[in-house]
Amino acid sequence: MKLQKTRNALLLISLILFPVTINYLSPYLIVSGSFEGIASGSFLLFSSLFVTSLFFGRAFCGWICPAGSLQDCCTKVNNKPVSSKINVIKYMIWIPWVLSIAAGFITAGGISTLEPTYLTDYGISVNNVYGYLIYLPVAAFVIIISFVLGRRSHCHAVCWIAPFVIAGSKIKNKFKYPSLHLEGSADKCIDCKICDKNCPMSLSVSSMVKQDKMYNDECILCGNCSNVCSRNAVYFGFRSSK
């Protein structure tokens, strides 16, 4: 459980720092900057997350994301598993959004400036009372959707970052070079389904183990399944995946 204590501590820190970092996670500032030819902090962060996902998959979502941390807090109110049917919604949001970013840079003639603190004073997103007019509605939206739909529903349905890291995860899974991933031992599994009940992304981990298909787009590599498995049927690996 030491691993989960470390993960929870990192998530808590990221949530506390959310007023500082929210602009770097902003879907609006990256579009606004693109039409001025500016690679904003959010553009640089999303690009970095894609690159890191080539080796660490969706670990950002499970270990560092402040919205993920906020959703985990919301499970105290609604811990209902989420249907996979809502996963497609985020792509319906993401595709036109990415196209608008591309259109912005094309209109501006490409990237002319790198400005990590674009529209962010002193590198801090919320540094005055007006900043909370953005921060609080964003936090409220994440909370409301989690209360209504259940466990990590924002990640499933509307997160604009998820498709970036899912794309990186698919690439590493396709080419099977050494990267962080889950491994399973079907012969050790006793089908207790404790891993399923403890998966924050509502995945059927037990089925993944039995079918020897340990990759899932929605897996955030939190390691909960590994920690609760008394038979060590699920564990992390960093060698070439199967």
C-alpha positions in Angstrom: 0.0 0.0 0.0 3.0 2.3 0.2 2.7 2.9 -3.6 -0.9 4.1 -3.2 0.0 6.4 -0.3 2.6 8.0 -2.5 0.1 8.3 -5.4 -2.5 9.8 -3.1 0.0 12.3 -1.7 0.9 13.4 -5.2 -2.7 13.8 -6.2 -3.4 15.8 -3.1 -0.5 18.1 -3.8 -1.7 18.5 -7.4 -5.2 19.5 -6.2 -3.8 22.0 -3.7 -1.7 23.5 -6.6 -4.7 23.5 -9.0 -5.2 27.3 -8.7 -1.6 27.8 -9.7 -1.6 25.3 -12.6 -5.1 25.6 -14.1 -4.0 27.9 -17.0 -1.4 25.3 -18.1 -4.3 22.8 -18.4 -6.6 25.2 -20.1 -8.3 24.2 -23.4 -9.0 27.9 -24.1 -5.6 29.5 -23.8 -4.0 27.0 -26.2 -6.6 28.1 -28.9 -6.3 31.7 -28.1 -2.5 31.5 -28.3 -2.5 29.6 -31.5 -4.3 32.4 -33.4 -1.4 34.7 -32.3 1.2 32.2 -33.2 2.1 31.6 -29.6 2.8 28.2 -28.1 1.3 28.8 -24.7 2.0 26.9 -21.5 -1.0 24.6 -22.2 0.4 23.8 -25.7 3.8 22.9 -24.2 2.3 20.9 -21.4 -0.1 18.9 -23.7 2.8 18.2 -26.1 4.9 17.0 -23.2 2.2 14.8 -21.9 1.9 13.1 -25.3 5.7 12.5 -25.4 5.7 11.1 -21.9 2.7 8.9 -22.6 4.8 7.1 -25.2 6.6 5.5 -22.2 4.3 6.0 -19.3 0.8 5.8 -20.8 -1.9 7.5 -18.9 0.1 7.6 -15.6 -0.4 11.4 -15.5 -4.1 10.9 -15.1 -3.7 8.4 -12.3 -0.8 10.1 -10.4 -0.7 13.8 -11.0 -3.8 15.3 -12.6 -5.6 17.7 -10.2 -9.0 17.1 -11.8 -8.4 13.4 -11.2 -7.7 14.1 -7.6 -10.9 16.1 -7.3 -12.9 13.3 -8.8 -11.4 10.8 -6.4 -12.7 13.0 -3.6 -16.1 12.9 -5.2 -16.3 9.1 -4.9 -17.2 9.7 -1.3 -20.5 10.9 -2.6 -21.0 8.8 -5.7 -18.7 5.8 -6.3 -21.0 4.2 -9.0 -19.0 2.6 -11.8 -19.3 4.4 -15.1 -20.5 2.9 -18.4 -18.0 2.7 -21.2 -20.6 4.1 -23.5 -19.7 7.7 -22.5 -16.1 7.3 -23.5 -16.8 8.4 -27.0 -18.0 11.9 -25.9 -14.5 13.2 -25.2 -13.5 12.5 -28.8 -16.5 14.4 -30.1 -15.1 17.3 -28.1 -11.5 16.8 -28.8 -11.5 16.5 -32.6 -13.0 19.9 -33.3 -11.0 21.5 -30.6 -7.7 20.2 -32.0 -8.8 21.3 -35.5 -9.4 24.8 -34.1 -5.8 24.8 -32.7 -4.4 23.7 -36.0 -6.5 26.4 -37.8 -5.2 29.0 -35.4 -1.5 28.2 -36.1 -2.2 28.0 -39.8 -3.9 31.4 -39.8 -1.0 32.9 -37.7 1.6 31.4 -40.1 2.9 28.9 -37.6 4.5 29.1 -34.2 6.4 32.4 -33.8 6.8 32.5 -30.0 7.1 30.2 -27.1 5.4 31.8 -24.1 4.9 29.3 -21.2 3.2 32.0 -19.0 0.9 33.3 -21.7 -2.0 35.3 -20.0 -0.6 34.1 -16.7 0.9 36.7 -14.3 4.1 35.6 -12.6 3.4 32.0 -13.6 0.4 31.7 -11.3 -3.0 31.1 -12.8 -5.3 32.4 -10.1 -3.5 35.5 -8.6 -6.5 37.7 -8.0 -10.2 37.5 -7.3 -11.1 37.5 -11.0 -9.2 34.4 -11.5 -11.6 32.5 -9.3 -14.4 33.4 -11.8 -12.7 30.8 -14.1 -11.3 28.4 -11.5 -14.5 27.9 -9.5 -16.8 27.1 -12.4 -14.2 24.6 -13.8 -13.9 22.9 -10.4 -17.7 22.9 -10.0 -18.2 21.3 -13.4 -15.8 18.4 -12.5 -17.6 18.0 -9.2 -21.1 18.1 -10.6 -20.4 15.6 -13.4 -18.8 13.2 -10.8 -21.7 13.5 -8.5 -24.2 12.8 -11.2 -22.4 10.1 -13.3 -20.1 8.5 -10.9 -16.5 7.4 -10.6 -14.0 9.4 -12.7 -16.7 10.3 -15.2 -15.0 13.5 -16.2 -12.0 11.4 -17.3 -14.3 9.2 -19.3 -16.6 11.7 -20.9 -15.1 15.2 -21.3 -11.4 15.4 -20.6 -9.6 17.1 -23.4 -6.2 15.9 -22.2 -7.1 12.2 -22.2 -7.0 11.7 -26.0 -3.4 13.0 -26.1 -2.2 10.4 -23.6 -4.4 7.7 -25.1 -2.8 8.3 -28.5 0.7 7.9 -26.9 -0.5 4.8 -25.1 -1.8 3.2 -28.3 1.6 3.9 -30.0 3.6 2.2 -27.3 1.2 -0.7 -27.2 1.4 -1.1 -31.0 5.2 -1.1 -31.2 5.7 -3.0 -28.0 9.0 -1.3 -26.9 9.8 -1.1 -23.1 7.3 1.1 -21.3 5.2 1.2 -18.2 2.2 -1.2 -18.4 0.2 -3.7 -16.5 0.9 -7.4 -16.6 -1.3 -10.2 -15.4 -1.0 -13.9 -14.5 -4.2 -15.7 -15.3 -3.1 -18.8 -13.4 -2.9 -16.8 -10.2 -6.3 -15.2 -10.6 -9.1 -16.6 -8.4 -11.8 -14.4 -9.9 -12.6 -12.6 -6.6 -13.1 -9.4 -8.6 -11.7 -7.2 -5.9 -9.6 -5.5 -8.6 -12.7 -4.6 -10.5 -14.4 -3.1 -7.5 -11.3 -1.0 -6.8 -10.6 0.3 -10.3 -11.2 4.0 -10.4 -11.9 3.8 -14.1 -14.6 1.1 -13.7 -12.6 -1.5 -15.8 -13.1 -5.2 -15.6 -9.5 -5.9 -14.7 -10.3 -9.6 -13.9 -11.4 -10.1 -17.5 -8.3 -8.4 -18.8 -6.2 -10.8 -16.7 -8.1 -13.9 -17.9 -8.0 -12.9 -21.5 -4.3 -11.9 -21.3 -5.2 -8.5 -22.7 -3.9 -6.0 -20.1 -4.1 -2.9 -22.2 -7.2 -0.7 -22.1 -7.5 2.9 -23.4 -9.1 4.0 -20.1 -6.5 2.5 -17.8 -4.7 5.2 -15.9 -2.0 3.0 -14.5 -2.9 3.9 -10.9 -1.9 0.5 -9.6 -4.9 0.0 -7.4 -5.7 -3.4 -8.9 -2.1 -4.5 -8.2 -2.2 -3.3 -4.6 -5.5 -5.0 -3.7 -4.7 -8.3 -5.3 -3.6 -10.8 -2.7 -2.5 -13.3 -5.3 -0.2 -10.9 -7.2 -2.1 -11.7 -10.4 -1.7 -8.0 -11.5 1.5 -6.1 -11.4 3.5 -3.3 -13.1 6.0 -4.1 -15.8 8.5 -2.0 -17.8 9.7 -4.5 -20.3 8.4 -4.9 -23.9 4.7 -5.6 -23.6 3.1 -8.7 -25.2 
